[in-house]
Amino acid sequence: MKGILPKSIRWKIGLPILLFGVVAGLGTGFYTYKTEVDNAVYITEERVKVAITFSDSSREYVRGTLRPLIFDLLGRAKGCVQEDFILEAQSSSFFTASIFNMVNEKTPDFRLRQVAYNPINPKNRPTPEEAHIINFMRANNQKEYVGVVEMNGQRHFVHAFGKVADAGCMRCHSTREAMPKSLIAKYNPQYDPNWKVGELVGAVMVSVPFEAIILKAQLDGLLSGLAVFSVFLLMSLFVVVALNILVFKPVEELQRKAEEIAKGNVDEPIEVKSQDEIGKLAESFERMRVSIKKVMDLLK
């Protein structure tokens, strides 16, 4: 063990300082990296929550305000209009899906989809990946799913919220016979949706390309972590260099002078370069040299 430990005081002090700088820099750098990634995920999840809250609020507005109002207006205008259902205003699914499509056009990396089994609109039929998520929520009796899913050859961060059929869905999603004529005219479904009240029939899917979130955050976090690590390492090096210039080298010089005096070479004066503790030590060595020189001169 003694052979491993450095003999020089320079390394006895400098090495622990460097090790502390490396360890502290790595620890702080890793924390900075992890924080950057966690923040990216958190911001994405908050965006998802806002989108879902908007979706739910839109559906509630259609069901609680627009749909009853339009039904009332259609009832009053009976005989004057042929429509028995205004899809754009009374279907919460159509309403929110239309808004989602507009959002998708403006933010292509932020994809929102409302999917369901046996939909009236074929475009809302789930893809195999989306169906797998819905089945997973059904099998585990969950209303929410978060994970990374491979879609179209790319990994996506997916946050899905299950949609449960309620009584308000039955007019359009029970049987073809019960559907409003306007829906049949528009989509001409060839089957009965057969939704059941209380059954999880679909989900609102929000997906973002995984690389767009995580890899960018990892790169930013890595750069930030390296910057923090570099700062700690440079600070440690600065301390070691400062100690070397201000302490270790002057002490080594005094050691060399003391060895010269021990050999009898007392003619070379010891230079005092500072007024600190090392400078005072140099003054003491100089007084000792002068005293020894006087004694040696007398003995001659």
C-alpha positions in Angstrom: 0.0 0.0 0.0 2.9 2.4 0.8 4.3 1.7 -2.6 1.1 2.7 -4.2 0.6 6.0 -2.4 2.5 9.0 -3.9 5.5 10.2 -1.9 5.4 13.8 -3.2 3.1 16.2 -1.2 2.3 17.7 -4.6 0.4 14.5 -5.5 -0.8 13.8 -2.0 -2.8 17.0 -2.3 -3.2 17.4 -6.0 -4.5 13.9 -6.8 -7.4 14.0 -4.3 -8.4 17.4 -5.7 -8.4 16.1 -9.3 -10.3 13.0 -8.3 -12.9 15.1 -6.5 -13.2 17.3 -9.5 -13.7 14.3 -11.8 -16.2 12.6 -9.5 -18.1 15.8 -8.7 -18.1 16.7 -12.4 -19.4 13.3 -13.5 -22.1 13.2 -10.8 -23.3 16.8 -11.6 -23.0 16.2 -15.3 -25.1 13.0 -15.1 -27.7 14.8 -13.0 -27.8 17.6 -15.6 -28.2 15.1 -18.4 -31.0 13.2 -16.6 -32.8 16.5 -15.7 -32.7 17.5 -19.4 -34.2 14.2 -20.5 -36.8 14.2 -17.7 -37.8 17.8 -18.5 -38.3 16.9 -22.2 -40.6 14.0 -21.2 -42.4 16.1 -18.7 -43.0 18.9 -21.2 -44.3 16.4 -23.7 -46.6 14.8 -21.2 -48.0 18.2 -20.3 -48.7 19.0 -23.9 -50.5 15.6 -24.1 -52.6 16.4 -21.1 -53.5 19.7 -22.6 -54.6 18.0 -25.8 -56.6 15.4 -24.0 -58.2 18.0 -21.7 -59.2 20.0 -24.8 -60.6 16.8 -26.4 -62.7 16.0 -23.4 -63.9 19.5 -23.0 -64.9 19.7 -26.7 -66.8 16.4 -26.4 -68.6 17.6 -23.3 -69.5 20.9 -25.0 -70.9 19.1 -28.0 -72.9 16.7 -25.9 -74.1 19.1 -23.3 -74.6 22.3 -25.3 -74.5 21.9 -29.1 -76.3 18.6 -29.5 -79.4 19.5 -27.4 -79.6 22.9 -29.0 -79.4 21.5 -32.5 -82.0 18.8 -31.7 -84.3 21.5 -30.4 -83.8 23.6 -33.6 -84.3 20.5 -35.8 -87.5 19.7 -33.9 -88.9 23.2 -34.5 -87.9 23.2 -38.1 -89.5 19.8 -38.8 -90.9 19.8 -42.3 -88.6 22.6 -43.3 -85.3 20.7 -43.3 -84.6 17.2 -44.2 -81.6 16.6 -41.9 -82.3 14.6 -38.7 -78.7 15.0 -37.4 -76.1 17.7 -38.1 -72.9 15.7 -38.0 -70.5 18.6 -37.8 -72.3 20.0 -34.7 -73.9 17.0 -32.9 -71.2 14.3 -33.2 -68.6 14.8 -30.5 -66.4 12.3 -32.3 -66.6 14.1 -35.6 -66.2 17.5 -33.9 -63.0 16.6 -32.0 -61.6 14.5 -34.9 -62.0 17.5 -37.2 -60.1 19.7 -34.8 -57.4 17.1 -34.4 -56.9 17.0 -38.1 -56.4 20.8 -38.2 -53.9 20.5 -35.3 -52.0 17.7 -37.0 -51.6 19.9 -40.1 -50.0 22.7 -38.0 -48.0 20.5 -35.7 -47.0 17.4 -37.8 -44.7 16.0 -35.1 -47.6 16.1 -32.6 -50.2 13.5 -33.9 -53.6 13.2 -32.4 -56.1 10.4 -33.4 -59.4 9.3 -32.1 -59.9 5.6 -32.9 -62.5 3.0 -32.1 -63.7 -0.5 -33.0 -66.5 -0.6 -35.5 -66.5 3.1 -36.2 -69.0 4.8 -38.5 -66.1 6.7 -40.2 -63.7 4.1 -41.6 -60.8 6.5 -41.1 -61.3 6.1 -37.3 -60.6 2.4 -37.4 -57.4 1.6 -35.3 -54.2 0.4 -36.9 -52.8 -2.9 -35.6 -50.5 -1.0 -33.2 -53.4 1.1 -31.9 -55.6 -1.9 -31.6 -52.9 -3.6 -29.5 -53.0 -0.6 -27.1 -56.8 -0.7 -26.8 -56.7 -4.5 -26.2 -54.0 -4.0 -23.6 -56.1 -1.4 -21.7 -59.1 -3.8 -22.0 -57.2 -6.8 -20.7 -55.7 -4.9 -17.8 -58.8 -2.8 -17.0 -56.9 0.4 -17.5 -58.1 3.7 -18.9 -54.7 5.0 -19.8 -51.5 3.8 -21.6 -48.1 5.4 -21.8 -45.2 3.8 -23.7 -42.9 3.8 -26.7 -44.5 2.0 -29.7 -43.1 1.3 -33.1 -45.4 2.7 -35.8 -44.7 2.8 -39.5 -41.1 1.7 -38.9 -40.4 4.5 -36.4 -40.6 4.6 -32.6 -43.2 6.9 -31.1 -43.9 8.1 -27.6 -47.6 7.3 -27.2 -50.1 8.4 -24.6 -53.5 6.9 -25.0 -56.7 7.5 -23.1 -59.4 5.0 -23.3 -63.0 6.0 -24.3 -65.9 4.2 -22.7 -69.3 4.2 -24.5 -72.1 5.9 -22.7 -75.8 6.3 -23.3 -75.3 9.3 -25.5 -73.3 7.2 -28.0 -76.0 4.7 -28.6 -78.1 6.6 -31.0 -75.3 6.5 -33.6 -73.2 3.5 -32.5 -75.7 0.8 -31.6 -77.3 -0.5 -34.8 -77.4 0.7 -38.4 -81.2 0.9 -38.1 -81.1 3.3 -35.3 -78.5 5.6 -36.9 -79.5 9.1 -38.1 -80.2 9.1 -41.9 -77.6 11.8 -42.4 -74.9 9.5 -41.1 -76.0 6.6 -43.3 -76.1 8.9 -46.3 -72.5 10.1 -45.6 -70.7 6.9 -44.6 -73.1 4.1 -45.7 -71.9 1.7 -43.0 -72.4 -2.0 -43.9 -72.5 -3.3 -40.3 -73.9 -2.6 -36.9 -71.4 -0.9 -34.6 -72.9 -2.8 -31.6 -71.3 -0.6 -29.0 -72.2 -1.4 -25.4 -72.7 1.1 -22.6 -69.7 1.0 -20.2 -67.5 -0.8 -22.7 -64.1 0.5 -23.6 -64.6 0.9 -27.4 -61.6 3.1 -28.4 -59.1 5.7 -27.4 -57.7 9.1 -28.0 -54.1 8.6 -29.1 -51.5 11.2 -28.9 -48.1 10.3 -30.3 -44.8 12.1 -30.9 -41.8 10.7 -32.7 -39.5 9.2 -30.0 -36.4 10.6 -31.6 -37.8 14.1 -31.7 -38.2 14.0 -27.9 -35.7 11.7 -26.3 -32.8 11.8 -28.7 -32.7 15.6 -28.9 -33.1 15.8 -25.1 -30.3 13.2 -24.7 -28.0 15.3 -27.0 -28.8 18.5 -25.2 -28.3 16.8 -21.9 -25.1 15.2 -23.0 -23.7 18.6 -24.1 -24.9 20.3 -20.9 -23.4 17.4 -18.8 -20.1 17.6 -20.6 -20.0 21.4 -20.0 -20.6 21.0 -16.3 -18.0 18.2 -16.1 -15.5 20.4 -17.9 -16.1 23.3 -15.5 -15.5 21.1 -12.5 -12.4 19.6 -14.1 -11.0 23.0 -15.1 -11.6 24.3 -11.5 -9.7 21.3 -10.1 -6.9 21.8 -12.5 -6.8 25.5 -11.7 -6.5 24.7 -7.9 -3.7 22.2 -8.5 -1.8 24.6 -10.8 -2.2 27.4 -8.3 -1.0 25.2 -5.4 2.0 24.1 -7.6 3.0 27.7 -8.4 2.3 29.3 -5.0 3.2 26.5 -2.6 5.0 23.4 -4.0 7.6 25.1 -6.2 8.7 27.6 -3.5 8.9 24.7 -1.0 11.0 22.7 -3.4 13.3 25.7 -3.9 13.8 26.1 -0.2 14.5 22.3 0.0 17.2 22.7 -2.7 18.7 25.7 -0.8 18.7 23.8 2.5 20.6 20.9 0.8 23.2 23.3 -0.6 23.7 24.8 2.9 24.0 21.3 4.3 26.8 20.7 1.8 28.6 23.9 3.0 27.6 26.1 0.1 26.5 29.2 2.0 27.5 31.9 -0.4 24.3 31.9 -2.5 21.6 34.0 -0.8 18.0 32.8 -0.4 15.6 35.0 -2.3 12.5 36.1 -0.4 9.7 36.3 -3.1 6.6 36.8 -0.9 5.4 38.1 2.5 3.2 35.0 3.2 4.1 32.0 5.4 6.5 30.6 2.7 8.2 34.0 2.4 8.7 34.1 6.2 10.1 30.6 6.1 12.5 31.8 3.4 13.6 34.7 5.6 14.3 32.2 8.4 16.4 30.1 6.1 18.3 33.2 4.9 19.0 34.3 8.5 20.2 30.7 9.2 22.5 30.8 6.1 24.0 34.2 7.1 24.7 32.9 10.6 26.3 29.7 9.4 28.4 31.8 6.9 29.6 34.1 9.7 30.6 31.1 11.8 32.4 29.5 8.9 34.2 32.7 8.1 35.4 33.0 11.7 36.7 29.4 11.6 38.7 30.2 8.6 
